[in-house]
Amino acid sequence: MLLMLLWAWQAPEITTFSYLILFGLLASLIADIIQMFPQDRMLYTIGALFISHLLYTLYFVNPLTLSFYWPLMVILLVVGVAMALLLWNRLEDMCWPVVTYLFITLLMVWAAAEGYITQTNDMSFSQLIGSILLLIASTIWLTDRYRTPFRAANAVIAVCYFLGHFMVVRALHI
């Protein structure tokens, strides 16, 4: 993640909104560090990831002219409700933080997808793929953590998480 942060810093043109990606990567790095602690600090991890995805969302929304492509909204709403229902009984006191984190992640995917629909170019495609990969990593992480653990979860989460951030940072270089 440090290399990704350094690569983002080396973007050809760093604008005010590019700093949102840099700070989002920094928040993700903080979330990764929090997860390394031996104590269970899930609320802080989700909070840092929430901030990261919020900053990414703000970056994706910046050049956006809203078109409200409704099939996309329906699909993301179904995914969000399905995940919330799948995890709700197992979340205990983490219900609302996890649902809020899922909401901002789905909002991030929606903003990236709307950007791709309105401006079909390499940058918006990279943002869309990156946000979808981050959504996949988040859903697998939460499912593994709260519902059904499985052996390959850490590998799948790591690949989706790294590639998702890679694609978002790649958009800075296009």
N, C-alpha and C positions, 0 to 999 in steps of 0.2 A: 504494500500500500504506500510505503514511503517513496518507492520509485515512481509509482503512478502520480503521486503528489508533485514530485520533481519534474516529471514529464509534462504535467499540466502547467506548471510554472513556466515551462519553456515554450508555451504556445506562441505562435508568430505574432499574434495581436491580442494583448490582454486588455479587455475593456472592463468597465465597471461591473457588467453582468458576468464576465468570466470569473470574477472573484467569487461568485456564488458557487461555481463548481469547485474552486480551490477550497473554500470553507466547507463545502459538502464532503469533499474527500477527507478533510481534517476531522470532521465530525465522525465519519466512518472509521477513521484510524483510531479515534478515541473509543468508539464502540468496540473495536477489536481488542484494544488494550484492556478495557473493562472486563471483557469476556475471559481474559487470561488470568484474572484474579481468582484465587481459590474459593472465595465466598461467592454465593449466588447473588449477583447484582443485576438481575434481569430488568428491573425498572429503569436503571441508568442506561443499560445497553439499548433498550427500546427507545428511550428518550434521545440518545445520541443518533440512532438510526433515523428517528422521526425528523430530527433537525436536518440531517443529511438529505433525506428525501424531500423535505420542505424546500431546502435551498435549490435542489435540482429542479423541483417543480417551478419555482420562481424563475429560474433560468430558462426553462422550456416555454413558459408563458410569455416571456418578454416580447418576442417578435410575433406573437400569435394574434391572428384575427379570428375570433371565435366563430365557428360554423355550426357547432352542436350536431354532429353526425350521430343521430340517435341509435343506430344499431351498435355502435361502439359503446355508448353509455349503457345500453341494456346488457351487453356482454360483460362489461366490467362490474356492473351492479350484481349480476348473477354470480360472478366469481367471488365478489366480496361477501355476499350473503351466504354463499355455500361455505366459504372459509370460516365465517363467523359462526355459523351453525355447527360446523364440524368441530370447532375448538371450544365453543362456549361453555359446555359443562365441565371441561377440564381446566379452565383458566383460573377459577376461584377469584382471588383478589386482583388478578391481572386482566380481567375482562375488558375494562374500558381502555387501559393503555394499549392493549394488543389491537382492539378494534380501531382505535384512533390511528395506530401505526399502519394497519391495513388500509384504512381510508386514505391516508396521505400517499401511500405507495400506489394505490389505484388511481388517485388523482394525478400522480406523476406520470403514470402510463397514459392516462387520458390526455394530458397536456402534450406529451410527446407524440401521441398518435394524431391528435388534432393538428399539430405542427407538420406532421408528415402529409396529412390529407390536404392541408392548405398550401404547403410549400414542398413539393416533391423534389428533394435534392439529397445529396450524400450526407450532409450534416444532419438533416432531420431524420433520415433513415438510421443513421448511427445512434442518434438519441432514442429513437423508438426501440431499436433492438436492445440497447443498453438498459432502458427502463423495463422492458419485458423480462430480460434476464435477471434484473434485480427483483422483480416481482416473483419470478420462479424461485429464486434463492430464498426470498422471505417466506413464501408459502411452505417450501420444503423445510426450512429451519423451524418455523412455528409448528408444523405438523410433527416433525421429529421430536421437538421439545415437549409438546403438550398432548399429542394424540398417539402416534404409533412410531416408536423409534425403529430405524432400520440401519443396517450396516453401512451401506453406501451413501448415506445421507451427507456425511461430512465432505466426501469427495464431490458430490453433485453440488452441494451448497458452495464449496470453495470455487469450483469451476464457474458456476453461474455468477457468483458474486464478483470474482475477478474480471471475467469477460464483460459483465455489465458495466463495471466502473471503467474498464478499458474502452468500451464503445462510447461512453459519455465523454471521457477525456479526448478520445479520438475526434469527436465533433469539434473540439476547440482547435484542432490542427487542420481542419478542412476549410 
